[in-house]
Amino acid sequence: MVGMHTSPSDDLATLDTAASAPSPAEPGGPRRAASPWRGRVMAAGLLLAALNLRPAVTTLGPLLEEVRDGLGMSGTVAGVLTSVPPACFALFGFTAPRLARRWGPGAVVCAGLAAIAAGLLLRPFAGGTVVFLAASALALAGIAVSNVLMPVIVKRWFPDRVGAMTGLYSMGLSLGTAVAAAVTVPMTDALGGSWRAGLGVWALLAAVALVPWLFLARDRTSGAESGPEANGPGANGPGANGPGANGPVASASDAGGSETGGGTGTRTGTDTDTGAPAAVAETAAAPADGPAIRIARSPLAWAMAVFFGFQATAAYISMGWMPQIFRDAGVSASTSGLLLAVMMAMGVPLAFVLPRIAARLRHQGVLVVILGVLGLIGYGGLWLAPAEGAWLWALLLGVANCAFPLALTMIGMRTRTHAGVVRLSAFAQSVGYLLSIPGPLLVGVLYQHSGGWGQPLALMAGFMVPQIVAGVLAGRDRTLEDEG
């Protein structure tokens, strides 16, 4: 109807439908890229884009102390800074579908990479906190829109290689996340010790990634149009088999991924790190089957949203503050960066293991409890012996942060219809990311006013309690449609 408001899921459904329509020239079958070199450029563009979707976040934590000193930033303001990523993902991610309808997904991703490069380039020249926050928000806005549209890009350009290209994208995402955390401090030292150089150098990687997209963005219909093969089970996202793809139970390595990167999520999102629109992007092709669901009145939906929100809170607190916790305990800056990299890297193998285990259980509450207990042990260890047991605490907290792929798997298992997956995923992730915004800020406030990490660590451990409770409730063997 003319003038009717459309939601991001409606917009992405339109995009995905366009991507799935058979080519007029080749009805009934997928059409590959026009030439081998173009296919290679597309694959290179996908990998390079993935490498740039986390360094803006994970490079800041290891250098947060130097940034605060250089800009005169209080702990409270630093808390605001560490809350910017989920806020930007929730805010700017919802603009991506409309922009993609207007300009095409490739052009929007190209613009997103340009925003990442510009934001990372401007941050080192910031003379004050406001400019630094604005430059960070610019880079994160580019990350947000690219996060959302990557699933659409994968399906549109590689309809008969969705699984392989998703693996490439996920590998790049994980690699960018861990490497950025690990090498930022050594690279800063090699560049003279200036945090400005250490952060600004990552703009070069974004600029390199921009090159292939300048060519790909010229064609709004780049790549292939999918046919029946791409419309089968599991083809509505960047993975071959995902939560809800072939029924309510996820299969092996289907909902993989961590809040910080990695995995091969399908109907419910690839990364972590990516927000509600990303989930909608990967599920939007689902038909509107089943009865109407009043999602906001569903106890299951709210339990899932709270679980998702608190696990996202833990992830962004880790990315923003964990290196500082180790540094204040006497661990060197370079080792603190490596510890963060270890935490991030734990999500890669477990993203493939947890969904497989979860799919075999009728009630996923036991996994929720195990991850929560490991998180509590990790926070307790940081309070008692942060330096002496640093590597152990990093491993435990890295495992605890794998609640993200578990949440994605549970979203698929708690629905029976494609429409249910779409709505539950969008609701859980949109509400969840909004809930996650205050957490890093509160940690900064407590750190500023208490002068130590006792109270902030108590808060982090306290966040685990509602995460466990909500996860147990969300993990019960029932579906969203049962509440309709």
C-alpha positions in Angstrom: 0.0 0.0 0.0 1.3 3.4 -0.9 2.7 5.3 2.0 2.7 2.3 4.4 5.6 2.1 6.7 7.9 -0.8 6.0 10.2 -2.4 8.5 13.8 -3.4 7.9 12.7 -7.0 7.6 10.3 -6.0 4.8 13.1 -4.1 3.1 15.5 -7.0 3.3 12.8 -9.4 2.2 12.5 -7.4 -1.0 16.3 -7.5 -1.5 16.5 -11.2 -0.9 13.6 -11.9 -3.2 15.3 -9.9 -5.9 18.4 -11.9 -5.3 16.5 -15.2 -5.5 14.5 -14.4 -8.7 15.6 -16.6 -11.6 17.5 -14.7 -14.3 15.4 -14.0 -17.4 18.2 -15.1 -19.6 18.6 -18.4 -17.7 15.3 -19.3 -16.1 15.3 -22.0 -13.6 19.0 -21.9 -12.8 21.7 -19.8 -11.2 23.9 -17.6 -13.3 27.6 -17.3 -12.4 29.7 -14.2 -12.6 30.4 -13.1 -16.2 34.1 -14.1 -16.1 36.6 -15.9 -13.9 38.4 -12.7 -13.0 35.2 -11.0 -11.9 34.5 -14.0 -9.6 38.0 -13.7 -8.1 37.5 -9.9 -7.6 34.2 -10.6 -5.8 35.8 -13.2 -3.5 38.7 -10.9 -2.7 36.3 -8.1 -2.0 34.3 -10.3 0.3 37.4 -11.4 2.3 38.9 -7.9 2.5 35.6 -6.4 3.7 35.3 -9.1 6.4 38.8 -8.3 7.6 37.8 -4.7 8.3 34.6 -5.3 10.2 36.2 -5.6 13.7 39.6 -3.8 14.0 37.8 -0.5 14.7 36.6 -2.1 17.9 39.3 -4.5 19.0 42.3 -2.2 18.3 41.0 0.3 20.9 41.0 -1.9 24.0 44.8 -2.5 24.1 45.5 1.2 23.7 42.6 2.5 25.8 44.9 3.8 28.5 47.1 5.8 26.1 44.0 7.2 24.4 42.5 8.3 27.7 45.7 10.0 28.7 46.2 11.6 25.4 42.6 13.0 25.2 42.1 13.6 28.9 39.3 11.1 28.9 37.7 10.1 32.2 36.7 6.5 33.0 33.0 7.5 32.5 33.6 8.9 29.0 35.7 5.8 28.2 32.7 3.8 29.2 30.6 5.8 26.7 33.2 5.1 24.1 33.0 1.3 24.7 29.2 1.5 24.5 29.3 3.1 21.0 29.7 -0.1 19.0 26.4 -1.8 20.0 24.6 1.6 19.9 25.8 2.1 16.3 25.0 -1.4 15.3 21.5 -1.0 16.6 21.0 2.5 15.1 22.8 2.5 11.7 22.1 -1.1 10.9 18.4 -0.3 10.4 19.3 2.2 7.6 21.1 -0.4 5.5 18.0 -2.1 3.9 16.5 1.2 2.6 19.9 2.3 1.3 20.4 -1.0 -0.4 17.0 -0.8 -2.1 17.9 2.7 -3.4 21.5 2.2 -4.4 22.2 -1.6 -4.4 23.9 -3.7 -1.7 27.3 -3.5 -3.4 27.3 0.3 -3.5 26.2 0.5 0.1 29.0 -1.8 1.3 31.5 0.2 -0.7 30.2 3.4 1.0 30.4 1.5 4.3 34.1 0.6 3.7 34.8 4.3 2.8 33.2 5.3 6.1 35.4 2.8 8.0 38.5 4.1 6.3 37.6 7.7 6.9 36.7 7.2 10.5 39.9 5.2 11.3 41.9 7.9 9.5 40.3 10.8 11.4 40.5 9.3 14.8 44.3 9.9 15.2 43.8 13.5 14.4 41.2 14.1 17.1 42.2 16.8 19.5 39.4 16.0 21.9 37.0 13.4 23.1 34.0 14.6 21.0 35.9 14.4 17.7 37.3 11.0 18.6 33.8 9.7 19.5 32.4 11.2 16.2 35.2 9.6 14.1 34.6 6.2 15.9 30.9 6.5 15.2 31.6 7.1 11.5 33.7 4.0 11.3 31.1 1.9 13.2 28.3 3.2 11.0 30.2 1.8 8.1 30.7 -1.5 9.9 27.0 -1.7 10.8 25.6 -1.3 7.3 28.2 -3.7 5.9 27.4 -6.3 8.6 23.7 -6.2 7.6 24.3 -6.5 3.9 27.0 -9.2 3.7 24.5 -12.1 3.8 22.6 -10.5 0.9 25.9 -10.0 -1.0 26.9 -13.7 -0.5 23.6 -15.0 -1.7 23.3 -12.7 -4.6 26.9 -13.1 -5.9 27.5 -16.7 -5.0 24.1 -18.5 -5.1 25.6 -22.0 -5.7 28.6 -21.5 -3.4 26.9 -20.0 -0.4 28.5 -22.3 2.2 32.0 -21.9 0.8 31.8 -18.1 0.6 30.3 -17.9 4.0 33.3 -19.8 5.3 35.6 -17.4 3.6 33.7 -14.4 5.0 33.6 -15.9 8.5 37.3 -16.8 8.4 38.1 -13.2 7.5 35.9 -11.8 10.2 37.6 -14.0 12.9 41.1 -13.3 11.5 40.5 -9.5 11.5 39.2 -9.7 15.1 42.0 -11.7 16.6 44.9 -10.3 14.7 43.9 -6.7 15.3 43.8 -7.3 19.1 47.2 -9.2 19.0 49.3 -6.9 16.8 48.0 -3.4 17.7 50.5 -2.8 20.5 53.6 -4.2 18.8 52.7 -2.3 15.7 52.3 0.9 17.8 55.7 0.3 19.3 57.2 -0.2 15.9 55.7 3.1 14.7 57.3 5.1 17.5 54.9 4.4 20.4 52.2 6.8 19.4 48.7 5.6 20.0 47.6 7.8 17.1 49.8 6.0 14.7 48.8 2.6 16.1 45.1 3.3 15.5 45.4 5.3 12.3 47.4 2.6 10.5 44.3 0.4 10.3 42.8 2.9 7.8 45.3 1.5 5.3 43.7 -1.9 5.5 40.2 -0.4 4.9 41.5 1.6 2.0 42.9 -1.6 0.4 39.5 -3.3 0.9 37.8 -0.4 -0.8 39.6 -0.9 -4.1 37.7 -4.0 -5.4 34.4 -2.6 -4.2 34.9 0.6 -6.3 34.5 -1.7 -9.3 31.9 -4.0 -7.9 29.6 -1.2 -6.8 29.2 0.1 -10.3 26.9 -2.8 -11.1 23.8 -2.8 -8.9 23.1 -6.4 -10.0 26.6 -7.7 -9.7 27.1 -11.4 -9.5 24.6 -14.1 -9.9 20.9 -14.4 -9.6 19.9 -17.5 -7.7 17.5 -20.0 -9.0 15.8 -23.0 -7.4 19.1 -24.2 -5.9 19.4 -21.1 -3.9 15.9 -21.2 -2.7 16.1 -24.5 -1.1 16.5 -25.2 2.6 19.3 -23.2 4.1 19.7 -20.9 1.1 18.2 -17.9 2.7 21.4 -16.8 4.4 25.1 -17.1 4.1 25.3 -20.7 5.1 24.1 -23.9 3.7 22.4 -25.3 6.8 21.3 -23.1 9.6 19.0 -22.8 12.6 15.5 -23.3 11.2 16.8 -24.1 7.7 15.5 -27.7 7.7 13.1 -27.5 10.6 13.4 -26.2 14.1 16.6 -28.0 15.0 20.0 -26.7 13.9 22.5 -28.9 12.3 26.3 -29.0 12.5 28.1 -25.7 12.4 24.9 -23.9 11.4 24.6 -21.1 13.8 28.3 -20.6 14.3 29.9 -17.4 15.1 30.8 -15.3 18.1 29.9 -11.9 19.1 33.3 -10.9 18.0 33.5 -12.8 14.7 33.6 -16.2 13.1 31.2 -19.0 12.4 28.8 -19.7 9.7 25.4 -18.5 11.0 22.6 -18.8 8.5 19.1 -17.8 9.3 20.1 -16.0 12.5 23.2 -14.1 11.7 26.9 -14.5 11.2 28.6 -12.4 13.7 28.6 -11.6 16.1 28.7 -9.0 16.3 26.2 -7.8 14.0 22.8 -6.7 15.3 19.2 -7.4 14.6 19.3 -6.2 11.0 21.9 -8.8 10.3 19.7 -11.5 11.5 16.8 -10.2 9.4 19.1 -10.0 6.4 19.8 -13.7 6.7 16.2 -14.8 7.3 14.2 -12.3 5.3 13.5 -14.6 2.4 11.4 -16.8 4.7 7.8 -16.9 3.6 5.1 -15.5 6.0 3.8 -18.9 6.9 2.0 -19.8 10.1 -0.3 -17.7 12.2 0.4 -14.2 13.2 2.7 -13.9 16.2 2.5 -11.1 18.7 6.2 -11.1 19.3 6.3 -8.4 21.9 3.8 -10.4 24.1 5.8 -13.6 23.9 7.6 -14.7 27.2 9.9 -16.8 25.0 10.8 -13.8 22.8 11.6 -11.7 25.9 13.7 -14.4 27.5 15.6 -14.8 24.3 16.1 -11.0 24.0 17.4 -10.7 27.6 19.7 -13.7 27.1 21.1 -12.2 23.9 21.4 -8.8 25.5 23.5 -9.9 28.4 25.8 -12.1 26.4 26.4 -9.1 24.1 27.0 -6.9 27.1 29.8 -9.3 28.3 31.3 -9.4 24.8 31.5 -5.6 24.4 32.8 -5.2 28.0 35.5 -7.7 27.1 36.5 -6.0 23.9 36.6 -2.5 25.5 37.9 -3.1 29.0 39.6 -6.5 29.4 43.1 -5.3 28.2 42.9 -2.4 30.7 42.0 -4.8 33.5 45.1 -6.9 32.7 47.3 -3.8 32.4 46.2 -2.4 35.7 47.2 -5.8 37.2 50.8 -5.3 35.9 50.5 -7.2 32.6 52.3 -5.5 29.7 50.3 -3.8 27.0 51.4 -6.2 24.3 50.6 -9.2 26.4 47.2 -7.7 27.3 46.5 -7.4 23.6 47.4 -11.1 23.1 45.1 -12.1 26.0 42.2 -10.3 24.3 43.1 -12.0 21.0 43.0 -15.4 22.8 39.5 -14.5 24.1 38.3 -13.6 20.7 39.9 -16.7 19.0 38.1 -19.1 21.4 34.9 -18.4 19.5 36.2 -19.9 16.2 36.4 -23.6 17.1 33.5 -23.5 19.7 31.3 -21.8 17.1 31.2 -25.1 15.3 31.0 -27.4 18.3 28.3 -25.7 20.4 25.5 -25.6 17.8 26.0 -29.3 17.1 25.7 -30.1 20.8 22.8 -27.8 21.3 20.9 -29.4 18.4 21.0 -32.8 20.1 19.5 -31.5 23.4 15.8 -30.9 24.0 16.7 -28.2 26.6 19.7 -26.0 26.1 19.7 -24.7 29.6 22.5 -27.0 30.7 24.8 -25.3 28.1 23.7 -21.9 29.3 24.6 -22.8 32.9 28.0 -24.2 32.0 29.0 -21.1 30.0 27.7 -18.9 32.8 29.6 -20.7 35.5 32.8 -20.5 33.5 32.2 -16.8 33.1 31.7 -16.4 36.9 34.9 -18.4 37.5 36.8 -16.2 35.1 35.6 -12.9 36.7 36.3 -14.3 40.1 39.8 -15.2 39.0 40.4 -11.7 37.6 39.4 -10.4 41.1 41.6 -12.8 43.0 44.7 -13.2 40.8 44.4 -11.1 37.6 48.0 -11.3 36.6 49.0 -14.8 37.9 46.2 -16.6 36.1 45.7 -14.2 33.2 45.9 -16.8 30.5 43.5 -19.2 32.3 41.0 -16.4 32.9 41.2 -15.3 29.2 40.5 -18.9 28.1 37.5 -19.2 30.5 36.0 -15.9 29.5 36.6 -16.7 25.8 34.6 -19.8 26.2 31.9 -18.0 28.2 31.5 -15.4 25.4 30.5 -18.2 23.1 27.0 -17.8 24.4 26.5 -15.9 21.1 26.5 -18.9 18.7 24.4 -20.8 21.3 21.8 -17.9 21.3 21.7 -18.0 17.5 21.1 -21.8 17.5 18.4 -21.5 20.1 16.6 -18.9 18.0 16.3 -21.4 15.2 15.2 -24.2 17.6 12.5 -22.2 19.3 10.5 -21.7 16.1 8.7 -24.0 13.7 8.1 -21.7 10.7 10.4 -19.5 8.6 8.3 -16.4 9.6 8.8 -17.3 13.2 12.6 -17.5 12.7 12.6 -14.0 11.1 10.5 -12.4 13.8 12.2 -14.0 16.8 15.7 -13.3 15.5 14.9 -9.7 14.7 13.2 -9.1 18.1 15.8 -10.9 20.2 18.8 -9.2 18.5 17.3 -5.7 18.2 16.1 -5.6 21.8 19.2 -7.4 23.0 21.6 -5.0 21.4 19.7 -2.1 23.0 20.0 -3.8 26.4 23.7 -4.2 25.9 24.4 -0.5 25.5 24.6 0.6 29.2 26.9 -2.2 30.3 30.3 -1.0 29.1 29.3 2.5 30.3 28.4 1.4 33.8 31.8 -0.4 34.0 33.5 2.8 33.1 31.6 4.8 35.7 32.4 2.3 38.5 36.0 2.2 37.4 36.2 6.0 37.5 34.5 6.4 40.9 36.0 3.4 42.7 39.5 3.7 41.4 39.8 -0.1 40.9 38.3 -3.2 39.4 36.6 -4.7 42.3 33.2 -3.1 41.8 33.3 -3.4 38.0 34.1 -7.1 38.1 31.3 -7.6 40.6 29.0 -5.9 38.1 30.2 -8.1 35.3 29.7 -11.2 37.4 26.3 -9.9 38.4 25.3 -9.6 34.7 25.9 -13.4 34.4 23.0 -14.1 36.7 20.2 -12.7 34.5 22.0 -14.2 31.5 21.8 -17.6 33.0 18.2 -17.3 34.2 17.0 -15.9 30.8 19.0 -18.5 28.9 17.5 -21.4 30.9 14.0 -20.0 30.3 14.7 -19.5 26.6 16.3 -23.0 26.3 13.1 -24.9 27.3 11.6 -27.2 24.7 8.9 -25.1 23.2 8.4 -22.8 20.2 7.3 -19.3 19.5 4.3 -20.5 17.6 3.0 -22.4 20.6 2.5 -19.0 22.3 0.6 -17.6 19.3 
